[in-house]
Amino acid sequence: FSGLQLQNSLVALGMVAILLVVVAGFVSYQQALRLVESGAKVAASQALLSALEIAEAEITDVEAFQRGFVIVNVDTLLPYRQALVKIKEQIAKIDALIAKNKRYEDAAARLVEDTDKQMAFAEKVILARSSNRINEALEEIEAGRGNRFTEKIRGTIQVLRQQEKLVLIARTESLNELSAGMTVTVVLLGVLALGFLLLLLVASNLYVQERRRIENLTSAQHEISQCLAESGDLNHTIARIVQITCERLEWDAGSFWEAAPDSALRCLVFWHKPQVDLQSLALENNGRVVPREGTLVGKAWSECRPVWVADVSCDETFQRSNLVVKPGLRATFGVPVIADGTICGVIEFFSRQVRSADESILEIFKSIGNQLGQFMQRKYQQREWQVNQARLNAILVNMAEAVVVADKGGSIIQHNPAAVEMLGGRLLCKPVQDWVENSIYRAENEVCPPEDLPLMRAVNQESVDEEEFLGYNETHKSGLWVSATARPVRDAEGDLLGGVMVLRDTSERKEAELRVSEFYSMVSHELRTPLTSIRASLG
């Protein structure tokens, strides 16, 4: 996964987890509501059964106190009344418990009606017994009217008890089922939460690894760019790039291959981690030449694209597999180093692990390959410039003619030893416009001002051809005749850079010309003198 894909996967995973938690929470909430409702119903059934049992017991008490009250004396009046009040209150409580239950409406109505009748009968008996009409009270009791009412009440209560027991059994079973379902749901939620937690931990670990990998890639790219910017020795810089890549991106060894004669490639640099025993491979690869055909570096060179082999031990086309597999290396990749469309070399890396192609590494190394190619091109150009400069310096040093170069401001930027010998060192330390007057002459008595000097005229974009000057300096105190040629110096765009002047020593020619002139003068004088004597003698 790339960093963006992994990040999107984590976001999607988080959304799915949130959705599942919401659904599971809603289901659990509904089950909890049903469980609470079912529990309340069970509690209501239990409370109704308890009230019915109490009411049945109190009916028995009413019957006992009723007979004892009539037969014995009025002393049992208070317990009898209390029993009646209790049964009245208990029936009212039962009526309140079943008031909202429609299937018990008829039974509740009968229960209340029979209770009211029982209360009316009790009041009648109590009134008769209180008036000493014992026979009348006994007749009422022996007639069984009170027992009929209590039996009706007891029968209704028993029917209600049987029905409510069945309801309680059903509700209890439903409650147990809901409890079991709730337990299963809680267990499933726990398993689901644990699974997502583990998945989240794995995904987080992958994300951390991906972040670390990206940071290492960025750090390696930054260090490599900084290494290239330092512009050190070519071999040292390439070795440093290989080292940075191996240390930051967890590769064990790397090498750089450059072009060799006969369409081959030569190993210029090989580096490996100290803890990995690759000395034999290092010695084998030191200056090794391999053909381009059938090798990974050759394929990267020929096809001008990165090449990745996940396991060289399984790749029959990899010619150097024995050398690589023997020390335990497996994965490898090679990237061409390109500058201005021209391949300068191939950089190659090895790992002891089987590693699938990593597009992010290949993409970064495409950029690094281009940067390294530009660096190599600069180094080659710098090397070529140094060779040309050394050649030029050798030519200038060995020239008999003096060469002086000035920038467009007139400052001397280069000269050769012949210039020092002809013009003197002190003069060359100054800008042309500051050269002291009365030291250079056009003729023996005609001083040449600085602005008319050939080099200054060249700086002012004027060409000078074979003009002679007489100069005096600390070396040639009696003077030195030179022939000067000067030209403006321009760059490829035609902009003025300065001027160059070439001086050739013409003192010997001048002396020869002077001797010839003196000879001509003497011969002319000698020839004129005899003719004068002859004319005088002839009078």
C-alpha positions as CSV (number, residue, x, y, z in Angstrom):
1,F,0.0,0.0,0.0
2,S,1.1,3.5,-0.6
3,G,0.7,6.1,2.2
4,L,-2.4,7.6,0.7
5,Q,-4.0,4.2,0.1
6,L,-3.3,3.1,3.7
7,Q,-4.7,6.3,5.1
8,N,-7.9,5.9,3.0
9,S,-8.1,2.3,4.1
10,L,-7.8,3.3,7.8
11,V,-10.5,6.0,7.3
12,A,-12.8,3.4,5.6
13,L,-12.1,0.9,8.4
14,G,-12.9,3.5,11.0
15,M,-16.2,4.4,9.3
16,V,-17.2,0.7,9.0
17,A,-16.3,0.2,12.7
18,I,-18.4,3.2,13.7
19,L,-21.4,2.0,11.6
20,L,-21.2,-1.5,13.1
21,V,-20.9,-0.1,16.6
22,V,-24.0,2.1,16.0
23,V,-26.0,-0.8,14.6
24,A,-24.9,-3.1,17.4
25,G,-25.6,-0.4,19.9
26,F,-29.1,0.2,18.5
27,V,-29.8,-3.6,18.5
28,S,-28.5,-3.8,22.1
29,Y,-30.6,-0.9,23.2
30,Q,-33.7,-2.4,21.7
31,Q,-33.0,-5.7,23.4
32,A,-32.3,-3.9,26.7
33,L,-35.7,-2.1,26.4
34,R,-37.4,-5.4,25.8
35,L,-35.5,-7.0,28.6
36,V,-36.5,-4.3,31.0
37,E,-40.1,-4.4,29.8
38,S,-40.2,-8.1,30.2
39,G,-38.6,-7.9,33.6
40,A,-41.2,-5.4,34.6
41,K,-44.0,-7.7,33.4
42,V,-42.5,-10.6,35.4
43,A,-42.3,-8.4,38.5
44,A,-45.9,-7.3,38.0
45,S,-47.1,-10.9,37.6
46,Q,-45.2,-11.8,40.8
47,A,-46.7,-8.9,42.6
48,L,-50.2,-9.9,41.5
49,L,-49.7,-13.5,42.5
50,S,-48.4,-12.4,45.9
51,A,-51.4,-10.1,46.3
52,L,-53.8,-12.9,45.3
53,E,-52.2,-15.2,47.8
54,I,-52.6,-12.6,50.6
55,A,-56.2,-12.0,49.6
56,E,-57.0,-15.7,49.7
57,A,-55.5,-16.0,53.2
58,E,-57.4,-12.9,54.4
59,I,-60.7,-14.4,53.1
60,T,-60.0,-17.4,55.3
61,D,-59.5,-15.0,58.3
62,V,-62.8,-13.2,57.5
63,E,-64.7,-16.5,57.6
64,A,-63.1,-17.5,60.9
65,F,-63.7,-14.2,62.6
66,Q,-67.2,-14.0,61.2
67,R,-68.4,-17.2,62.9
68,G,-66.5,-16.5,66.1
69,F,-67.9,-13.0,66.3
70,V,-71.5,-14.3,66.2
71,I,-71.1,-17.4,68.4
72,V,-68.9,-16.1,71.2
73,N,-69.4,-12.5,71.9
74,V,-68.8,-9.0,70.7
75,D,-65.2,-9.1,71.8
76,T,-64.2,-10.4,68.3
77,L,-65.8,-7.5,66.6
78,L,-62.6,-5.5,66.2
79,P,-60.6,-8.4,64.6
80,Y,-63.6,-9.1,62.3
81,R,-63.7,-5.5,61.2
82,Q,-60.0,-5.4,60.7
83,A,-60.1,-8.6,58.6
84,L,-62.9,-7.0,56.5
85,V,-60.8,-3.8,56.0
86,K,-57.8,-5.8,55.0
87,I,-59.7,-7.9,52.5
88,K,-61.2,-4.7,51.2
89,E,-57.8,-3.0,50.8
90,Q,-56.2,-6.2,49.3
91,I,-59.0,-6.4,46.7
92,A,-58.5,-2.8,45.8
93,K,-54.8,-3.4,45.4
94,I,-55.5,-6.4,43.2
95,D,-57.9,-4.3,41.2
96,A,-55.2,-1.6,40.7
97,L,-52.7,-4.3,39.6
98,I,-55.0,-5.7,36.9
99,A,-56.7,-2.5,36.0
100,K,-54.7,-2.1,32.7
101,N,-55.0,-5.8,31.8
102,K,-58.1,-6.2,29.6
103,R,-58.2,-10.0,29.9
104,Y,-58.8,-9.6,33.7
105,E,-61.5,-6.9,33.4
106,D,-64.5,-9.2,34.0
107,A,-62.7,-11.1,36.8
108,A,-61.8,-7.8,38.4
109,A,-65.3,-6.5,38.2
110,R,-66.7,-9.7,39.8
111,L,-64.1,-9.6,42.5
112,V,-65.0,-6.0,43.4
113,E,-68.7,-6.7,43.2
114,D,-68.5,-9.9,45.4
115,T,-66.3,-8.0,47.9
116,D,-68.8,-5.2,48.2
117,K,-71.6,-7.8,48.7
118,Q,-69.5,-9.5,51.4
119,M,-68.9,-6.2,53.1
120,A,-72.6,-5.4,53.0
121,F,-73.4,-8.9,54.5
122,A,-70.8,-8.4,57.2
123,E,-72.3,-5.0,58.2
124,K,-75.7,-6.6,58.4
125,V,-74.5,-9.4,60.6
126,I,-72.5,-7.0,62.8
127,L,-75.6,-4.8,63.2
128,A,-77.8,-7.7,64.2
129,R,-75.2,-9.1,66.6
130,S,-74.7,-5.6,68.1
131,S,-78.5,-5.3,68.8
132,N,-78.5,-8.7,70.6
133,R,-80.4,-10.3,67.7
134,I,-78.2,-13.3,67.8
135,N,-80.7,-15.6,66.3
136,E,-81.1,-13.3,63.3
137,A,-77.3,-13.1,62.9
138,L,-76.9,-16.9,63.2
139,E,-79.7,-17.4,60.6
140,E,-77.9,-15.2,58.2
141,I,-74.7,-17.0,58.7
142,E,-76.2,-20.5,58.7
143,A,-78.0,-19.6,55.5
144,G,-74.6,-19.5,53.9
145,R,-74.9,-16.1,52.3
146,G,-71.4,-15.0,53.7
147,N,-69.8,-18.2,52.6
148,R,-71.2,-17.9,49.1
149,F,-69.6,-14.4,48.8
150,T,-66.3,-15.6,50.1
151,E,-66.4,-18.7,48.0
152,K,-67.0,-16.5,44.9
153,I,-64.2,-14.3,45.9
154,R,-61.9,-17.3,46.6
155,G,-62.9,-18.8,43.3
156,T,-62.2,-15.6,41.3
157,I,-58.8,-15.3,43.1
158,Q,-57.9,-18.9,42.3
159,V,-58.8,-18.4,38.6
160,L,-56.7,-15.2,38.5
161,R,-53.8,-17.1,40.2
162,Q,-53.9,-19.9,37.7
163,Q,-54.1,-17.6,34.7
164,E,-51.3,-15.3,36.1
165,K,-49.1,-18.4,36.8
166,L,-49.4,-19.3,33.2
167,V,-48.6,-15.7,32.2
168,L,-45.7,-15.7,34.7
169,I,-44.3,-18.9,33.1
170,A,-44.5,-17.4,29.6
171,R,-43.0,-14.1,30.7
172,T,-40.2,-15.9,32.6
173,E,-39.4,-17.9,29.5
174,S,-39.5,-14.8,27.4
175,L,-37.2,-13.1,29.9
176,N,-34.8,-16.0,29.8
177,E,-34.8,-15.9,26.0
178,L,-34.1,-12.2,26.0
179,S,-31.4,-12.6,28.6
180,A,-29.8,-15.3,26.5
181,G,-30.1,-13.1,23.4
182,M,-28.7,-10.2,25.3
183,T,-25.8,-12.3,26.5
184,V,-25.1,-13.5,23.0
185,T,-25.3,-10.0,21.7
186,V,-22.9,-8.8,24.4
187,V,-20.5,-11.6,23.6
188,L,-20.7,-10.9,19.9
189,L,-20.1,-7.2,20.6
190,G,-17.1,-8.1,22.7
191,V,-15.7,-10.4,20.0
192,L,-16.5,-7.8,17.3
193,A,-14.8,-5.0,19.4
194,L,-11.8,-7.3,20.1
195,G,-11.6,-8.1,16.4
196,F,-11.7,-4.5,15.4
197,L,-9.3,-3.6,18.1
198,L,-6.8,-6.2,16.7
199,L,-7.5,-5.0,13.2
200,L,-7.0,-1.5,14.3
201,L,-3.7,-2.4,16.0
202,V,-2.5,-4.1,12.8
203,A,-3.6,-1.2,10.7
204,S,-2.0,1.3,13.0
205,N,1.2,-0.7,13.0
206,L,1.1,-0.8,9.2
207,Y,0.4,3.0,9.2
208,V,3.3,3.6,11.6
209,Q,5.6,1.4,9.4
210,E,4.4,3.3,6.3
211,R,5.0,6.6,8.0
212,R,8.5,5.5,9.0
213,R,9.2,4.3,5.5
214,I,8.0,7.6,4.0
215,E,10.1,9.5,6.5
216,N,13.1,7.3,5.7
217,L,12.5,7.9,2.0
218,T,12.3,11.7,2.5
219,S,15.3,11.7,4.8
220,A,17.3,9.7,2.3
221,Q,16.3,11.9,-0.6
222,H,17.2,15.0,1.4
223,E,20.6,13.6,2.5
224,I,21.4,12.5,-1.1
225,S,20.4,16.0,-2.5
226,Q,22.6,17.6,0.2
227,C,25.4,15.2,-0.7
228,L,25.1,16.1,-4.4
229,A,25.1,19.8,-3.5
230,E,28.4,19.5,-1.6
231,S,30.0,18.7,-4.9
232,G,32.8,16.4,-3.7
233,D,34.8,13.8,-5.4
234,L,32.7,11.7,-7.9
235,N,33.6,8.3,-6.5
236,H,33.2,9.4,-2.9
237,T,29.9,11.1,-3.7
238,I,28.5,8.0,-5.4
239,A,29.7,5.8,-2.5
240,R,28.1,8.1,0.0
241,I,24.7,8.0,-2.0
242,V,24.9,4.2,-1.9
243,Q,25.6,4.2,1.8
244,I,22.8,6.6,2.6
245,T,20.3,4.5,0.6
246,C,21.4,1.2,2.3
247,E,21.3,2.7,5.8
248,R,18.0,4.6,5.4
249,L,16.0,2.3,3.3
250,E,17.3,-1.0,4.8
251,W,19.3,-2.4,1.8
252,D,22.4,-4.4,2.4
253,A,24.7,-3.4,-0.5
254,G,24.8,-1.2,-3.5
255,S,27.0,-0.5,-6.5
256,F,27.4,1.9,-9.4
257,W,28.2,0.8,-13.0
258,E,29.6,3.0,-15.7
259,A,30.1,2.4,-19.4
260,A,33.1,0.4,-20.5
261,P,34.5,-0.5,-24.0
262,D,32.9,-3.1,-26.2
263,S,29.3,-2.3,-24.9
264,A,30.1,-3.5,-21.4
265,L,29.7,-2.0,-17.9
266,R,32.3,-1.6,-15.3
267,C,31.7,-1.5,-11.5
268,L,33.0,1.9,-10.3
269,V,31.8,1.8,-6.7
270,F,30.6,-1.1,-4.4
271,W,29.5,-0.5,-0.8
272,H,28.0,-2.9,1.8
273,K,27.0,-2.7,5.4
274,P,29.8,-3.7,7.8
275,Q,27.7,-6.2,9.6
276,V,27.0,-8.1,6.3
277,D,29.8,-10.4,5.2
278,L,30.2,-9.4,1.5
279,Q,33.9,-9.0,1.3
280,S,34.2,-11.7,-1.5
281,L,31.5,-10.0,-3.5
282,A,33.2,-6.6,-2.9
283,L,36.5,-7.9,-4.2
284,E,34.8,-9.6,-7.1
285,N,32.9,-6.5,-8.1
286,N,35.9,-4.1,-7.7
287,G,36.5,-2.9,-11.3
288,R,34.5,-5.9,-12.6
289,V,33.3,-5.7,-16.3
290,V,30.1,-7.4,-17.3
291,P,28.2,-7.5,-20.6
292,R,25.1,-5.5,-21.0
293,E,23.1,-8.5,-22.3
294,G,21.6,-10.8,-19.6
295,T,22.4,-8.6,-16.6
296,L,20.1,-6.5,-14.5
297,V,22.3,-3.4,-14.8
298,G,22.6,-4.0,-18.6
299,K,18.8,-4.3,-18.8
300,A,18.3,-1.1,-16.9
301,W,20.9,0.6,-19.2
302,S,19.5,-0.8,-22.5
303,E,15.8,-0.2,-21.7
304,C,16.5,3.1,-19.9
305,R,14.1,2.3,-17.1
306,P,14.2,0.9,-13.5
307,V,14.4,-2.9,-13.2
308,W,13.4,-4.8,-10.0
309,V,13.9,-8.5,-9.2
310,A,12.2,-9.7,-6.0
311,D,14.3,-12.9,-5.7
312,V,17.4,-13.4,-7.9
313,S,17.6,-17.0,-6.9
314,C,14.4,-17.6,-8.9
315,D,15.4,-15.5,-11.9
316,E,17.1,-17.5,-14.5
317,T,18.0,-14.4,-16.6
318,F,20.2,-13.0,-13.8
319,Q,23.7,-14.0,-14.9
320,R,25.4,-13.0,-11.7
321,S,22.9,-15.0,-9.5
322,N,25.6,-17.3,-8.1
323,L,27.8,-14.4,-7.0
324,V,24.8,-12.7,-5.3
325,V,22.9,-15.7,-4.0
326,K,25.9,-17.4,-2.3
327,P,26.3,-14.6,0.3
328,G,22.6,-14.6,0.9
329,L,21.4,-11.7,-1.2
330,R,17.9,-12.0,-2.8
331,A,16.1,-8.8,-3.9
332,T,17.8,-6.3,-6.2
333,F,16.8,-3.3,-8.3
334,G,18.7,-1.1,-10.7
335,V,18.0,2.5,-11.8
336,P,19.6,4.2,-14.8
337,V,21.4,7.5,-14.1
338,I,20.4,9.9,-16.9
339,A,21.5,13.4,-17.8
340,D,19.9,15.3,-20.7
341,G,18.6,12.1,-22.2
342,T,22.0,10.4,-22.0
343,I,22.7,7.4,-19.7
344,C,25.7,8.0,-17.5
345,G,25.5,4.8,-15.5
346,V,23.3,2.4,-13.4
347,I,23.0,2.4,-9.7
348,E,22.1,-1.0,-8.2
349,F,21.1,-2.2,-4.7
350,F,20.8,-5.6,-3.0
351,S,18.9,-7.0,0.1
352,R,19.0,-10.3,1.9
353,Q,15.2,-10.3,2.1
354,V,12.8,-11.1,-0.7
355,R,11.2,-7.8,-1.5
356,S,8.4,-7.0,-4.0
357,A,8.7,-4.0,-6.2
358,D,8.2,-0.7,-4.3
359,E,7.0,1.9,-6.7
360,S,7.7,4.7,-4.3
361,I,11.4,3.7,-4.1
362,L,11.6,3.4,-7.8
363,E,9.9,6.8,-8.3
364,I,12.2,8.5,-5.9
365,F,15.3,6.9,-7.5
366,K,14.2,8.1,-10.9
367,S,14.6,11.6,-9.5
368,I,17.8,10.7,-7.7
369,G,19.1,9.2,-10.9
370,N,18.4,12.4,-12.8
371,Q,20.1,14.5,-10.0
372,L,23.1,12.1,-10.0
373,G,23.3,12.3,-13.8
374,Q,23.4,16.1,-13.7
375,F,26.0,15.9,-11.0
376,M,28.1,13.5,-13.0
377,Q,27.7,15.7,-16.1
378,R,28.9,18.7,-14.1
379,K,31.9,16.6,-12.8
380,Y,32.8,15.5,-16.3
381,Q,32.5,19.0,-17.6
382,Q,34.5,20.3,-14.7
383,R,37.1,17.6,-15.4
384,E,37.2,18.5,-19.0
385,W,37.5,22.2,-18.2
386,Q,40.4,21.4,-15.8
387,V,42.1,19.4,-18.6
388,N,41.6,22.2,-21.0
389,Q,42.7,24.8,-18.4
390,A,45.8,22.8,-17.7
391,R,46.5,22.5,-21.4
392,L,45.9,26.2,-21.9
393,N,48.1,27.0,-18.9
394,A,50.9,24.8,-20.4
395,I,50.6,26.6,-23.7
396,L,50.7,30.0,-22.1
397,V,53.6,29.1,-19.9
398,N,55.7,27.8,-22.8
399,M,54.8,30.6,-25.2
400,A,57.5,33.0,-26.1
401,E,54.9,35.7,-26.7
402,A,53.4,37.6,-23.8
403,V,49.7,37.1,-23.3
404,V,47.7,39.5,-21.0
405,V,44.0,39.2,-20.4
406,A,41.8,41.9,-18.8
407,D,38.2,42.0,-17.8
408,K,35.9,44.7,-19.1
409,G,36.8,46.9,-16.2
410,G,40.5,46.8,-17.2
411,S,41.7,44.6,-14.4
412,I,44.3,42.0,-15.3
413,I,42.9,38.5,-14.7
414,Q,45.5,36.4,-16.5
415,H,48.9,36.5,-17.9
416,N,51.8,34.2,-18.6
417,P,55.5,34.3,-17.5
418,A,56.5,35.9,-20.8
419,A,54.3,38.9,-20.0
420,V,56.0,39.3,-16.6
421,E,59.4,39.2,-18.4
422,M,58.4,41.8,-21.0
423,L,56.2,44.1,-18.9
424,G,57.4,43.6,-15.4
425,G,55.5,42.2,-12.4
426,R,54.6,45.5,-10.8
427,L,52.8,46.8,-13.9
428,L,50.7,43.6,-14.2
429,C,49.4,44.1,-10.7
430,K,47.5,47.2,-11.7
431,P,44.5,47.8,-13.9
432,V,45.4,48.9,-17.4
433,Q,44.1,52.4,-16.9
434,D,46.4,52.8,-13.9
435,W,49.6,51.9,-15.8
436,V,52.1,54.6,-15.1
437,E,52.8,57.0,-18.0
438,N,56.3,57.6,-19.4
439,S,56.9,53.8,-19.3
440,I,55.5,52.9,-22.8
441,Y,56.2,54.8,-26.0
442,R,55.0,54.6,-29.5
443,A,58.4,55.9,-30.7
444,E,61.5,56.8,-28.9
445,N,60.1,60.2,-27.8
446,E,56.3,59.7,-28.1
447,V,54.7,58.7,-24.8
448,C,51.6,56.3,-25.1
449,P,48.8,57.3,-22.7
450,P,47.0,54.3,-20.9
451,E,43.8,54.8,-22.9
452,D,45.8,54.2,-26.2
453,L,47.4,51.0,-25.0
454,P,46.4,48.0,-27.1
455,L,44.8,46.1,-24.2
456,M,42.7,49.1,-23.2
457,R,41.6,49.7,-26.7
458,A,40.6,46.0,-26.9
459,V,38.6,46.4,-23.7
460,N,36.9,49.4,-25.5
461,Q,36.0,47.0,-28.3
462,E,38.7,48.0,-30.7
463,S,41.1,45.6,-32.5
464,V,44.8,46.3,-32.7
465,D,47.2,44.7,-35.3
466,E,51.0,44.6,-35.0
467,E,51.6,48.0,-33.5
468,E,55.0,48.5,-32.1
469,F,55.8,50.1,-28.7
470,L,58.9,50.7,-26.6
471,G,58.6,49.9,-23.0
472,Y,60.7,50.5,-19.9
473,N,60.5,48.5,-16.6
474,E,62.6,47.1,-13.8
475,T,63.8,44.3,-16.1
476,H,64.4,46.3,-19.3
477,K,65.7,49.6,-18.0
478,S,67.2,50.4,-21.4
479,G,63.8,49.7,-23.1
480,L,62.2,46.8,-25.0
481,W,60.6,46.9,-28.4
482,V,57.4,44.8,-28.7
483,S,54.7,44.3,-31.4
484,A,51.2,44.3,-29.9
485,T,48.1,42.6,-31.2
486,A,44.9,42.9,-29.2
487,R,41.2,41.8,-29.6
488,P,38.0,42.2,-27.6
489,V,36.8,39.0,-25.8
490,R,33.1,38.1,-26.1
491,D,30.9,35.3,-24.8
492,A,28.7,33.0,-27.0
493,E,25.9,35.6,-26.9
494,G,28.3,38.4,-28.1
495,D,28.5,40.2,-24.8
496,L,31.8,41.8,-24.0
497,L,33.9,40.1,-21.3
498,G,37.2,42.0,-21.6
499,G,40.2,42.0,-23.9
500,V,43.3,40.0,-24.7
501,M,46.7,41.3,-25.8
502,V,49.6,39.4,-27.4
503,L,53.1,40.9,-27.3
504,R,56.0,39.7,-29.4
505,D,59.5,40.8,-28.6
506,T,60.9,42.8,-31.6
507,S,64.0,44.1,-30.0
508,E,66.4,42.0,-32.1
509,R,64.6,43.0,-35.3
510,K,64.7,46.6,-34.2
511,E,68.4,46.3,-33.4
512,A,69.0,44.7,-36.8
513,E,67.1,47.4,-38.5
514,L,69.1,50.0,-36.5
515,R,72.4,48.4,-37.6
516,V,71.2,48.3,-41.2
517,S,70.2,51.9,-40.9
518,E,73.5,52.9,-39.4
519,F,75.4,50.9,-42.1
520,Y,73.4,52.7,-44.8
521,S,74.2,56.1,-43.1
522,M,77.9,55.3,-42.9
523,V,78.1,54.1,-46.5
524,S,76.2,57.1,-47.7
525,H,78.6,59.3,-45.7
526,E,81.6,57.6,-47.1
527,L,80.3,57.9,-50.6
528,R,79.5,61.6,-50.2
529,T,83.0,62.4,-48.8
530,P,85.2,61.4,-51.8
531,L,82.9,63.1,-54.2
532,T,83.3,66.3,-52.2
533,S,87.1,66.1,-52.4
534,I,87.1,65.5,-56.1
535,R,84.9,68.5,-56.7
536,A,87.2,70.7,-54.6
537,S,90.3,69.6,-56.5
538,L,88.7,70.3,-59.8
539,G,87.9,73.8,-58.6
